[in-house]
Amino acid sequence: MTIYCDESGGLNAGAMTFSAVMLTPAAASAIHTRFRSVTGLRGELKGSRISLVERAWLLELFDRAGGRAWVAVAERDRLAQSPGGRLPSDLELYAALLDLAIGRWLPETGGVCTDVVIDDGRYDPHILARVRAEIQAGLGQWGRASLADSRRSEGVQIADVIANSLFNIAVKSPRARRIRTLLNPLLETRAIRIADLTAMP
């Protein structure tokens, strides 16, 4: 299995979410191909660019394929009320959310996971290389951490949609109520689980 990772938002937007999606590469490819064939999507699949109906279709495909995800969520107002009240930098928060989401997966994998794929588009490559190295140190012999261009990773694009879905809910966007309705069946079956980050480690 592979864990595909992507984030959405930032403290300046009110919240940041980080999704760690577990799928086989074959399943990620099949979901992506089927989604494109039905919707006619051109270019990169991103949660911020698709309609609610398209989002519902992608989540249905994800669920049918047996996909699962941990999504780490941090809301600016809750972090500001934590002891000390200092808001982290964007990078500090990103790293903390990544650690939280991947950390939730480690006890559950049973050694099945062979790769953790992290989107390389948000930060400077040198910074992300350090993040990747830290994740690799945590994985040890359990798996391999790598960076990927989201435009060339079907799994990372799926992770983007799931992260964006939880971001909309966290910031109470105009689409939040309907997106919550779409997600509820997956939350109820625990196909998607949420880990709240309320204070920096």
SESEMI-796769 format. One line per field, with one value per residue (C-alpha): residue number from 1; residue in one letter; chain; x, y, z. Coordinates in steps of 0.2 Angstrom, whole numbers, always signed. Each point is the difference from the previous one (the first is absolute). Layout:
N
lolo [NUM; ...];
lumza [A; ...];
voti [A; ...];
x [X; ...];
y [Y; ...];
z [Z; ...];
This chain:
201
lolo [1; 2; 3; 4; 5; 6; 7; 8; 9; 10; 11; 12; 13; 14; 15; 16; 17; 18; 19; 20; 21; 22; 23; 24; 25; 26; 27; 28; 29; 30; 31; 32; 33; 34; 35; 36; 37; 38; 39; 40; 41; 42; 43; 44; 45; 46; 47; 48; 49; 50; 51; 52; 53; 54; 55; 56; 57; 58; 59; 60; 61; 62; 63; 64; 65; 66; 67; 68; 69; 70; 71; 72; 73; 74; 75; 76; 77; 78; 79; 80; 81; 82; 83; 84; 85; 86; 87; 88; 89; 90; 91; 92; 93; 94; 95; 96; 97; 98; 99; 100; 101; 102; 103; 104; 105; 106; 107; 108; 109; 110; 111; 112; 113; 114; 115; 116; 117; 118; 119; 120; 121; 122; 123; 124; 125; 126; 127; 128; 129; 130; 131; 132; 133; 134; 135; 136; 137; 138; 139; 140; 141; 142; 143; 144; 145; 146; 147; 148; 149; 150; 151; 152; 153; 154; 155; 156; 157; 158; 159; 160; 161; 162; 163; 164; 165; 166; 167; 168; 169; 170; 171; 172; 173; 174; 175; 176; 177; 178; 179; 180; 181; 182; 183; 184; 185; 186; 187; 188; 189; 190; 191; 192; 193; 194; 195; 196; 197; 198; 199; 200; 201];
lumza [M; T; I; Y; C; D; E; S; G; G; L; N; A; G; A; M; T; F; S; A; V; M; L; T; P; A; A; A; S; A; I; H; T; R; F; R; S; V; T; G; L; R; G; E; L; K; G; S; R; I; S; L; V; E; R; A; W; L; L; E; L; F; D; R; A; G; G; R; A; W; V; A; V; A; E; R; D; R; L; A; Q; S; P; G; G; R; L; P; S; D; L; E; L; Y; A; A; L; L; D; L; A; I; G; R; W; L; P; E; T; G; G; V; C; T; D; V; V; I; D; D; G; R; Y; D; P; H; I; L; A; R; V; R; A; E; I; Q; A; G; L; G; Q; W; G; R; A; S; L; A; D; S; R; R; S; E; G; V; Q; I; A; D; V; I; A; N; S; L; F; N; I; A; V; K; S; P; R; A; R; R; I; R; T; L; L; N; P; L; L; E; T; R; A; I; R; I; A; D; L; T; A; M; P];
voti [A; A; A; A; A; A; A; A; A; A; A; A; A; A; A; A; A; A; A; A; A; A; A; A; A; A; A; A; A; A; A; A; A; A; A; A; A; A; A; A; A; A; A; A; A; A; A; A; A; A; A; A; A; A; A; A; A; A; A; A; A; A; A; A; A; A; A; A; A; A; A; A; A; A; A; A; A; A; A; A; A; A; A; A; A; A; A; A; A; A; A; A; A; A; A; A; A; A; A; A; A; A; A; A; A; A; A; A; A; A; A; A; A; A; A; A; A; A; A; A; A; A; A; A; A; A; A; A; A; A; A; A; A; A; A; A; A; A; A; A; A; A; A; A; A; A; A; A; A; A; A; A; A; A; A; A; A; A; A; A; A; A; A; A; A; A; A; A; A; A; A; A; A; A; A; A; A; A; A; A; A; A; A; A; A; A; A; A; A; A; A; A; A; A; A; A; A; A; A; A; A];
x [+0; +5; -4; -3; +1; -6; -5; -13; -1; +11; -1; -4; -15; -6; +5; +12; -4; +11; -6; +9; -9; +3; -2; +9; +8; -12; -15; +5; +3; -17; -9; +8; -3; -18; -3; +8; -10; -17; +4; +10; +13; +15; +16; +3; -13; -2; -13; -1; -5; -13; -19; -10; -6; +17; +6; -14; +5; +18; -4; -11; +14; +12; -12; -3; +18; +2; +10; +3; +7; +6; -2; +8; -9; +7; -11; +8; -12; +2; +19; +0; -9; +13; +12; +12; -11; +14; -5; +13; +7; -8; +14; +0; -19; +2; +13; -10; -16; +11; +7; -17; -8; +14; +1; -18; +4; +16; -9; -13; +10; +8; +15; -11; +4; +15; +0; -5; -2; +0; -5; +15; -9; -2; +17; +18; +7; +15; -13; -11; +16; +2; -18; +2; +16; -9; -15; +12; +9; -17; -4; +17; -1; -19; -1; +7; -4; +0; -5; -11; -7; -18; -3; +8; -7; -18; +0; +6; -14; -13; +8; -2; -19; -2; +11; -10; -16; +5; +7; -17; -8; +13; -2; -19; +0; -16; +2; +4; -17; -2; +17; -3; -15; +11; +13; -12; -1; +19; +2; -13; +9; +17; +6; +5; +5; +5; +14; -2; +16; -4; +17; +17; +11];
y [+0; +18; +15; +16; +17; +17; +15; +14; +18; +9; +10; +16; -9; -5; -19; -12; -18; -14; -17; -16; -12; -18; -8; -12; +9; -11; +6; +18; -1; -9; +13; +14; -7; -4; +18; +8; -11; +4; +19; +4; +9; +7; +5; -4; -6; +12; +2; +19; -2; -14; +2; -8; -14; -4; +0; -12; -11; -1; -4; -14; -7; +2; -10; -13; -3; -3; +16; +7; +16; +8; +19; +11; +17; +16; +15; +17; +6; -16; +0; +19; -6; -14; +3; +14; +6; +1; -5; -11; +5; -8; -12; -5; -4; -9; -12; -2; -5; -12; -8; -2; -7; -13; -4; -5; -12; -9; -11; -6; -5; -16; +3; +0; +18; +1; +19; +17; +12; +19; +14; +10; +16; +11; +4; +2; -17; +1; +3; -15; -11; +3; -4; -16; -5; +2; -11; -13; -1; -3; -13; -9; -17; +1; +9; +14; +18; +10; +16; +1; +14; -1; +2; -16; -10; -6; -4; +17; +8; -11; +5; +18; -2; -8; +13; +14; -8; +1; +18; +6; -8; +8; +17; -1; +5; +2; -18; -7; -7; -9; -7; -6; -9; -9; -5; -6; -18; -2; +8; -12; -15; +7; -1; +18; +5; +17; +4; +17; +10; +12; +4; -1; -15];
z [+0; -2; +10; -11; +9; -4; +10; -2; +7; +12; +16; -10; -7; +17; +0; -8; -3; -5; -7; +0; -12; -1; -17; -11; -16; -11; +10; -1; -19; -2; +10; -10; -17; +4; +7; -15; -12; +7; +4; -15; +12; -8; +9; +19; +11; +15; +13; -2; -19; +0; +3; +14; -12; -6; +18; +5; -15; +5; +18; -6; -11; +15; +12; -13; -2; +18; +3; +17; +7; +16; -1; +12; +3; +8; +3; +3; +13; +10; -1; +5; +16; +4; +15; -5; -14; -13; -17; -10; -16; -16; -1; +18; -1; -16; +8; +16; -10; -11; +15; +8; -16; -3; +18; +1; -15; +7; +13; -12; -15; +6; -11; -16; -5; -12; -4; +6; -14; +5; -12; -4; -5; +15; +6; -6; -5; +12; +15; -7; -1; +18; +4; -11; +10; +16; -5; -7; +17; +8; -12; +2; -9; -1; -16; -12; +0; -16; -8; -15; -12; +3; -18; -3; +15; -1; +18; +6; -10; +9; +16; -5; -2; +17; +8; -8; +5; +19; -3; -6; +15; +12; -6; -2; -19; -9; -6; +17; +4; -16; +0; +18; -7; -13; +13; +13; -6; -1; +17; +7; -7; +5; -18; +4; +18; +7; +12; +7; +4; +14; +6; -7; +6];
